[in-house]
């Protein structure tokens, strides 16, 4: 089963482009400023110890605090504003559910030491598993931002890489070594669905999420987000994954650009324009085809994941059997029964992953009904079957904006 690489120190990298941001502003206007980032492939080859001395300080330990506990993850410093506000990229699943956050920044001198800063959530994207935090060190304190590789699509299988993070949430700044095992692997990641990820055999453990994957020149090539712990009952080693730097950079830039601040307080969380909020989850179930209870088949099942939106308004907490999904007039049929449960939900997720905010979605569905079979022969069993009448619900996909 695909697991997140839970809460680990991640690396934040920079890129060479100016970003217009909403900064601290008086009530009457919104102030904008630029964030300097760097992106390069021109760093000369150096000894590993020298490269690591330069990039380890770009990786921070991220702590997420809820009302009942805390969890640890990682992040990478990617750049700073003119007002000494530093931005850190991490994973959505590292910050999800957190109320407050801190970042432990590594400093190298005669001895290594860390300094803890309060961190502010700027924005987050579930679909892309990317979030951005910011910290404001005291005036005069300069932190190191990581450098994105110019194009992560140029990374080849066999490229040597370093993974830096906070395994187990207690070993910040840990470095492991490996290679890129595959560059574009379609992987089903928890509640997110299918992601196209970079595969590596570098050692990754819980706590590495949000950490950086670097090449031997010190360029950030990916943000660690997941790995297999087991598969079909078999233990697994060396199957770990990272979000390619191009994708992480795109999402982080969008989250920073769209967020708004006033007097140092975030008044609008950042978002990736077009990412849709669907509040819908898919699975599959074997049901009787009608009330005769003679034949059974596999059907795609959908349920609302929140208490808002058109799906919950139409269905409430009930699960429905999906007949078809139509997006902007294009119909995708799921009425054919008998397909494997995994293939049904996988195909539905693939369709919904392409839905953009503003798209019109029509879902045709049938109610799932139950019949109890009492008496001597029934033994109190309940049988689920499909209502014969198909119904429809239509909605416009809204923009996804994460709110803690």
C-alpha positions, 0 to 999 in steps of 0.5 A: 500500500502506498504510504506517505513519507511522514513528516520529515525535514525538507529542502527548499530551493530557489529559482531565478525569477521575480514573483509578485506577491501580496505583502503586508499592507495598509487597509486601503491597499495591497503591497506587492514585492518580489522574491528572489530565487535561483535556478541553475545547472552551472554549479561546478562539480565538487567533493560531496562533503563540500556540496553537502555543507552548502545544501544541508542548511537549506533543509529545515525540520517542520513541526505541525501542532494540532489541538491534541498533539504534534507531528514532524516533517521537512521543508526546503527554503526556496527564496526570500522577499525584500522584507526578509521573509523566507519561504519554505516548500513542504508537502501538503500532508505534512501541514494538513490538520495543523493549527500552528507550525515551526521550522528548525533551521540548521546553522553550520559553524564550529559546531552545528546548531539549529534555531527554531522559528515560528512558521506561517502557512502561506497556502497548500495544494492537496492535488499536488501535495505541495505547501508553502510556509514562511518564517521571519528571522531577526533583521540581519539574519541571512538564511541559505535558499536551495537552487532548483535544477533548471529543468527536472525533465533533464534528470536521467535514470542513474543520476546520483542523488542525495536525500536530506530530511528528518527521518523518524522526526528526530534525526534532522539533517540526515543525508542518504545517497542513491540514484534516480530509479525512474523519472516519471512513475505513475503512483497512486498516493493515498487520498491524493490519487495518481501522481507522476513522481520521480523514483529513487532508491535513496533511504527514506523513512517517516519524517522525510516528507517535504525533504529535498532530493538533490543531485551531486551538484547540489541542485534540487531535483525533487521534493520527497513525498512518499514510499512503499512500506509493503506491497501485497503483504511483502516488505519493501525496500528502496521504493521511494518517490519525490515530486519532480522539481518542475512540478514543486516549483510551479505549485510553490510559485502559484501558492506564494503569488496568490496569497495575501497578507495584511500587517503580517497576517495571512488574509487569503491562503494561496492556491493553484488556479484551476485546481478543483475542489470536488469533495468526492471519493471513489471506491467499488463494491459488489452489489445485486443488480436489482431487487430480485437479488439474482445477479451481482456485479462490481459497481463504481461507488461514490460518496461525499467527503465534506458537508458542503457542495452539491454532492453532499446537498444531493446525497448527504452521507449516502453512497451512490452507484455511478452510472456515468460522469459527464465533464463539459459535455464529454460523457464517461460511462461507468454503467458497464458492470463486472469490471475489477474494483480497482480498475473502476475507481482508478478510471474514475479518479483519472477522469476527475483529476482532469476536472478544472475549477469552472468545469461543469460536471454531471453525475448520473447515479443510482441509489444503493438500497438494502433488504434484510433477510430474516427468518430461519433461512436468512439468519438476519443477513442484509443484501445490498442492491441497486434502485432501478431509477437513475438520477442526476446531480450537476455542479460547477467545480469550484476553486480549491483553496486549503483552509486549516 
